[in-house]
Amino acid sequence: MNGRGGYFPNWTLKKEGRIMPDERLPLGQTFVIGLQHVIAMFGATVLGPILMGFDPNVSILFSGISTLIFFVAVGGRVPSYLGSSFAFIGPVLVATGATVGVANPNIGVALGGIVAAGILYALVGVVVMLVGYRWIERLMPPVLTGAIVAAIGLVLAPIAIASASGTSAGNPDGSALARWISILTVAAVGAVAVYGPGLSRRLPILIGGALSYVVYLVLANGMGLGAPIDFTRVGEAAWLGLPHFTSPVFTTSAMTLIMPVVLILVAENLGHIKAVGAMTGRNLDPYLGRAFIGDGLATILSGFFGGTGMTTYAENMGVMAVTRIFSTLIFVVAAVIAILLGFSPKFGALIQTIPVPVLGGLSIVVFGLIAATAGRIWVENAVDFSNPRNLITVGVALVLGAGNFKLTIGNFTLDGIGTATIGAIILYHVLNGAEARAERAR
C-alpha cells in the first residue's frame, strides 16, 4: 500500500520545514498543531448540529471518531479532519419541520436519512475502488455540481432570515435587537475573515460568533434590552459524562429527501482530496474509493447515535496550507481532543447558550457561502454559460431549489433539494444527448 510493505506509513521524525503525510513532528509540536486543527474545525462542526437542532456534544464526539475511521480507511495516507457537513442542513430541516437553533422534535427521522445517506456513500466508495472515479465526473460535471450546491443554499435562505429576524410562532414580527445582532454577526465574521491577523482568518465563524455573543450578553443580560442568556444549565452540568445519544427512525420520505446529499459529499470529498494532493505533490487518487468508504462509514456510525453527517473539512485544509504541516498523525491527536470534549456536558451546555440572533447571523453567512460556492465551481472549471444546455440546467435547478418545488411520487414527496438535484441531473443528460445527436446530424 505504501511502498514499504505495510498498510500504514512508517512516520519519520522531522523537526522543521515542510512536513509530509508520512512524516511526524516531535510530540509537543504534534499536540499543539493538533489542538490548532480542533480550533479550526470547531466553529463549523458545532454550528451544523445547532442549526439542525442536534446535540453538538454528540457531533463533536463523532467528529473525532469519524476522523479516526477515515484515518484507518485511507491507511494514514490522506491528511483530513471530518466534521459536520452543512450539506445535510437543508434536507434535515425540511424533513423534520424543525426550527433553526431549537431542539429538533423529529431528530430520529433525520438520523434515519443520514444513516441511509452514509450507506449509499460507502457503496459509491466500493464502486470507485472497483472501476475508478471518472464515472463520477461524467455523471456530475462541474455545471451540475455547482447548480446543486447553489440550490441547497437557496433553499436555506428563508430559514436563515427567520432566525436572524427573531421570528417565531408567538412573535411573527421578530425584533429589532435580533436583526441588529444578526447584522453585527455577519459584519464580525466578514471582518475577521478579511482583516484578521495570521491564522485568525481561518476562524471567522468561531471568532465572529464569539464577538457577537459578548455584545448580546452586554445588551441583554447587562442592559435588559432582550431575552437574557440563561446560564443555569451550564452551572448544573457535570464536567464529564455521556452526551445524549439518539437512535434513528427510518422513513421512506426522509431517506428519499436526505440521500441526494451524497452527490454533494462525493463531489466535495473528491475536490478536497485532489486539493490535498496538489498541496503535498502526491497522487492521492488511488485512495479516493477508500476515502469515500471511510466518510460513509463515519456518517453511518454518527447517524446511529444522534450525530450529523460527516465530511472532510476545508477549514483544516486551510490550516495545512498555511503551516505546511501535512502529517496525518496530527489528525489523530485532533480526533482524541475532540472525543474528550464530546464527553463534557458542561461544554455542551455552554454551546447551547448561543443566542438565536447570533445563530441567525452565522446562518446568513454559512448558507450564503454554500450558494456562492457554486460560482467558484463554475469559474474554476470554466463552465460555458453561452451553451443553452448549461444555462437551462442551472436556471431550472436554481428556481426549483429557491421555490422549494415539491413533487409527490407514490408514497413519498421530493422536496426542493431533491427535485433540484435529480431534476438537474436528468435534464442535463437529456439535453446533452440531444445536443450530441444534433452535432452528429450536422
N, C-alpha and C positions, 0 to 999 in steps of 0.2 A: 504493500500500500504506500509506503513512504520511501521506498528506495533503500531502506536499511533493514528490511526483513521483518518489521514489526507493524502493528496496527497504529500505534501512537508514535509520534516523533521521539527521538532522544534529545530532549531540550538541552542545548549547550549554553553555558553561562556567558553573558556578555554584559559589560558594565556601562557602556556608553555608545553613542551613535544610534543608528537605525537598528531596531530590534525586530527580527523576523519572527513569523509564527512558530518556528521550531527552535527559537532561542528563548532565554529567560534572563530576567534581571535578578539581582540579589533579593533575598526575602523581604527586607524592609521596603525597598522600592516597589516590589511587586504588590505589596499590600497597599501602599499609597496610591499607586496608579489604579489598582482595583477599586479602591474607595472612590476615586475620581469618576470611574465609569458608573458606579452606583448613583452618584450625584447627577451625572449626565442623563441617565435613564429615568431618574426618579419622577420628575415633573410629569412626563407623558404617561409613564406606567401607572401613576396614581390618578391622573386626570381621567384616563379612559374609563376605569371602573366607576369612579364617582359620577361621571356623566350618565352612565348606564344604570346607576342605582345598585351596583355591586359592592361587596365589601372590599375596600382597597387593600386591606391586610392580606386577604387571600390572593389577590393578584400580585402583590409584591412577593409573597412566598413562592408562588408558582412561576414568577418571572425568573427567580433563582433556580428553581428545579428545572424549568424549561431550558435555561441556558446550559445546565449540566447535561440534559438529554441531548441537546444539539451538539455539545462538545463531544459526547461519546459517539453520536451518529456519524459525525464527519471525521472521527479519529483524531480529534485535536488539531485538525489541519486548517480550519476556517475560523479566523477570529471574529466572533459576533456575540452580541448580547441580545437576548429575546425579552420583549416586554409586551404590554397590552397593545393590541392592534386597533387603531382608530377606524379601520375599515368595517369593524363589526358594529360601531356605534349606531349608525342609521338603521340597519336591519333589526338590531336588538330593540331599540326604542319603538320602532313601528310594530314589531311582532308582539311586544308586551304591552303597548299602550302606556309606557312609563313616562314620567316627567323628569327632566334633567335635574340631577342633584338630589333626587328623592329616592328612598329605598324602593327598589323595583318589586312590585307586588307579584309579578309573574316571572321571577328570575329562573325558576325551574324550566319553564318553556324555552327561555332564551338559551339556557345551558344545553338543552337537547339539540337545538340548532347548531350551537358551537361545536358540540361533540361530533355531529354529523358532518360539519364542515371539515373538522380535523381528520375524520376518516377518509373523506374524499381527497383531501390534501395529501395524505400519506399514500393513497393509491396513485395519485399523479406522480409522486416521487418514485414509486415502483415502476411505473411505465417509463419514466425518464431514465431510470437505471437500465431498463431493458432495450429501449430504442433510441435514446438520446433526447435532447430538448428542442431540436429545430422545429418540431411539430407545434410547439407552444407559440413560437414566433409566427408561424403561418396561421394558426388559429386566432391569435390575438396580436396583430401588428400594432405598432405604436398609436395609430389613429384610433383604434378600438380601446386600447388600454387607457388612453387619455380621456376618451368620451365617458367610459365607465367611472373613472375616478372623479371627473367633474360632476357627473350625475349624483354620485354619493354625497359630495359636498353640498350640492344644491338642495337635495332632499333634507339635509340637516339644517339649512338656513333658518326656517321658521322656528325650529326648536331652540336654536341659539338666541334668536331675538326675543322669544318669550321669556327665556331665563334671564337675559340681560335686562329686560324691562321690569322684572319682578312680578309678572302677571301670574295669576292663579285662579282657581275656581271662585275663591272668595274675594279676589281683588283683580278683576279683569282689566283695569286700567293701569295696573302696576304702580310704580313710584318714581319720583324724580331722583331720589337718592340712589336707587338701584341703577338707573340709567347712567348717572354721572360716575358711579363707581365702576360700572362696566366700561365706560369710555376711558376712564383713568387706567383700568387694567390693560386695555388694548394699547394705549399710549405707552405704558410702562414696559410691556412686552416688546413693543417695537423699538423703544429707546435702548433697551438692554441689547437687543439683537443687533442694532446698528452701531451704537456708540459705546457699548460695554467694553471694558478693558480685558485683554487676554482671553482666557477660557470662559469668562463670564458670558461672552457672546454665544456660547454653546448651551447656556442655561436660561434662555429668556423666559420660558414658562415658569420655571421654579422661582427665579428672582423677581420677575414682574408680578407674579401672583402673590409672592410674599409682601412686596411693597404695598399692593392694593389691600391686602389683608390687614396690614398695620393701619392704613388710612381708615378703613372701615371700622376697625376696632376703636380708634380715637373718636370718630364721628358718632358711632352707635353706642358703644359702652361708656365712652367718656363724656359725650355731649348730649346723648339721648335723642339723636336725630333719626334713629332707625331701630329695628329689632336688634337687641344686643346679642352678642355671641355668648352662648351658654357653655361654660367650661365644666359643668357639673360632672359629666360623664368622663372627662379627662381625669379629674381628681379621683373618681371612683374606680377607674380601670386599673387592672393589675399591670405590672411591668412585663411579666412573662405569662403566656397562656396560649391556648389554641385559638386560632381565628374561627369565625363562624362558617363552617362548611355547609354547602347546599347541594342536593342531588338533582340531576337533570330529569326533565319530563319530556318525553319525545312526542311531538305532534307533527303531523304532515305539513300543516300550514307554516309553522315556524321554521321547520327544516328547509322547506322549499324557499322561504324568504331569505334565510341566512346563508345557505350553502353557496350561492353565487359569489360570495365574498372570496371564495377560493381563487377565482380568476385574478383578483387583485393581489392576493397574497403570493401567488405564483409569480406574477409579473414583478412585484415588489422585491421578493427574495432573489429572483433572477438578476435584477438590476443591482441589488446590494452586493451580491457575490462577485459579479463582474467588476464592480467598483473596487472592492477589496483586492481583487486580483490585479487590477490596474495599479493600485497603490503599492502592492508588495512586489509587483513584477513577476507574479507567478500565475500559471494557468490553473484556475480552480474549477473549471468546467466539469472535470471528472467527478467532483463532489456535489454537483447540483442535485442529483437524484437523492443522495443521502441527506442533503440539507433539507429538501422538501419533506422527506420522511421524518426527520428529526423534528422539524417545525410542526408537522401534522400530529405526531405522537404527543408533543408538548401541549398542543391545543386540545387534544382528546383528554389528556390527564387533567389539565386545568379546568376544562368544562365539567368533568365528572365531580369536581369538588367545589365548584362555585366561582371559579376564576374566569377571566376573559380569554378570548382567542389570542394567540401569541404570534409574534412576527419578529424578524431581525430588525434592529434599530439603527436608523440613520444617525441618530444623536451620538451614538457610540462610535460610529464610523468617523464622525467629525472629530472626536477626541483623538482617534488613531491618526487621522490626517495631520493634526496639529502636533502631537507628541512624537510621531513616527515610531511608536511602540506597538507592535502587532502580535506580541507573544500571546498565544492562546491561554497560557496559564493565568494571565491577568484576569480572564473572564471566569475562571474557576473561583478565584478569590472574590470577585464581584458577586458571583452567584451565592457563595456562602454568606456574605454580608447581607444580601437581600433576604435570604432564608431566615437569618436571625431576626431581622427587622419584622418579618412576617409573623413571628411568634411574640410580638409585643402588642397586646391590646391597648395599652396607653398610647402608643404611637398611632394606632388606627383611630382611636377616639379623637386625637388631636387633628388628624386629617379631616375627620367628619365635621369639624367646626368651621371649615372654609365657607364663607357666606355665599349664598346663591348668586348675588350680583357679580362677585369675583369669578365664579364658575361661568357665568354668562359671558363676561368679557373674554375669558380664556376660550370659551366655545366659539366665539366670533372669530378669533384668531385661528384656532385649530381647524375649524370647519372651512374657513376661508382658504387656509393653506392647502387643505385637501383638494378643493376645487381648483385652486391656482396651480397645483402640481400638474394638472392636465396641460396647461400652457407650456410648462417646462418640457414635458414629454414630447409635445408636438414640435417645439422649437429644436430641441436637441436631436430629434430624429428627422428633421426637415420634412415634416408632413406637408404634402401639397394640397392646399385648400382650394386651388383652382380646379381640382378634379371633382366633378359633381358627386362621385361615389363617396369620397371622404366628407365633403361638405354636408350632404344629405344625411349620412350616417350620424355624424356628430350632432347636427341640428336636431334630429329626431330624438337621440338619446338625451340631450340636454332638456328638452321640453318634457319628455316622459318622466325624467327624474325630478325636475323642478316642480312640475304639476302633480307629482305623486300619482301617476296614472296607474290604476289598479285593473287587473284582469282576472276574472274568475274562470278557472279551468277545473271542471269536475267538482271535487270537494274542497279545493284549496284556492287561495287567492294570491296572485303575484302582486306585490307592492311596486311602487315606482322604481326602486332599485332593481328589483328582479326584471320588470318589463324593460327597463333601460338597458340592462346587461344582456339579457337573452335577445331582446329585440335588435340591439345594435349588432350583435354577432351575426344573427340570421340575415339582417338587412345588408350588412357589409358584404357577406359572402355571396348573397343572391345578386347584388349589384356587380360584384367583382366577376362573377361568372358571366353575367350579361355583357359586361364590358369586354371580357376576353373573347366571347363569341362574336361581338361586333368587330373587334380587331381582326379576327380571322376572316370574317366576311369581306373586309376591305382588301 
